[in-house]
């Protein structure tokens, strides 16, 4: 556990930072458009991500470039140790506290936080293991923060869903300190103790605990650098960047897959798609990789491929608004069993499917302005009927 004098010093630093808002403005003015990282623009935690980056608490997730933060990725216990050590500038420890972290790049950080009494291991009562690759839950995060900041016991029970958690006292302590606001805004009467902590959420936990002022970066530029890649299996963050990409119409059946790993097992496929028409996919920063076969070239160039949004379109994936106008549309024929989808995104995951249809007869579909995309296959051409 950290000494109260050091804890007080950190609180004073945080208090001073909250008074000197001009410092936050100066830092924001020194950031490039969109901020330190390219994959957190518009994220509700972006201001806090910038705040901990300015303090040197985070360095990004794709060394050595480190232009990505991977906000949707879960925080591992090893990463958590590194965040805590940087936040408190903890000294190195010559003691090796755990038997399972010798191969971890975070071993030095793990031993430092163990020496400070912030972690006790992951296999009580022996506690000779740290489980560095294990993910941190919200209740475990509460325990990390309470030990690090020496928060006193709370005077109230803040949440309705942590009664059976062994970390309930820690959860209430960080709630009373203003470090957490709950997980179900605006009510915020639940904490979701077993949910995994994402990297963007972690930034807000630390920023609030340290009393940092969120930093709003300059808005991103409207011009997106052109990026392309071809067939193969690629590592996200090293070989290719997260983002939305599309293909031209394929001469064969183009296959693409978002990957959680590279084992070749089905469990490593997050989502996949196959088709002979133009495909669009959104690759997330939390993806490990992307596989492409017979697709030729993927590009992030989203220049509209229809003459006007009402001029009609054929099979493929299309952008609602830029390429396909909201309104009533009808296809030319469905003899080959037309399949269509209204989409809220291009992740290829089920959650992005708003509704769909499958028929051998002519289809009339109302595309809404709130839709992100539309996908059709074996439907012929689509004609705009009006708003």
C-alpha angles and dihedrals in degrees: 000000000000119000117260090239092059091043089052090049091054091049090051091050090050091047092051091049090052090053096046097060089159088073090060090049092050092051091048091052090053094054123095119248108292093018135254095325131045099210103057102060109140093009111143089230095049094107091054092044088056090046095056091041089056089053092051092245093124129032101182132264105263109062135224093021094038095184091130128072099186092219094182095052120104118247115245123213090247092054090046090056090053093050092050094046093051092045092056099029089233116193123242119269125219091205119095102215102179137044099211104056102068092108095043120108085217097058093111091050092047093053091046094055091043090054089051090054094243096121130038101187132259104266109062135223093022094038095184091131129069102187092219094186094048117110120247118239124210091252092051089049089056090055092048092052096043092053092044095050098030093231114189123237114285124248095217143039104244104183138046100211104055101069093111095042117109085215096057093115091051091048092052091046094056090042091055089048089056094244096122131035100188132260105266109061135223093022094038095184091132130068101189091219096186096049116109118252113244121213093248092051090048090057091058092046091055096039092054093043092052094043093239122167112240111244118219110208123213112275115271119261115261092229111086114205110247112253129180138173136175139217119317140075112295136190113234112232094021109044099019135014127239113258145096118303137176139196134219117247108293125232088218135016108307113211125197132173135184108220136210091191145348103250094110089235120133089240089069092062109096094180136334142189138194129193147133093232131073112296130203123200136176111217111202126218088237091061115103095210151336129234124205130182128178090351095109104196131017118194137181089217103121096179105151113266096198123079092237131346090260100042094092137251143220134223118321142065116311138186113242110227100017097049106009121039120223110254142072118332134179130195126226097236146336105204090130093050107270117225122193137174136196107213138201091195145348102251090113087229122130091245090068093058110100096177139322144196139211122191146139091220131077112287129216113195133181111217112201128218089239091060116104098200147359127215128193134172130183089003101114116218126342123223126202112238098181143277 
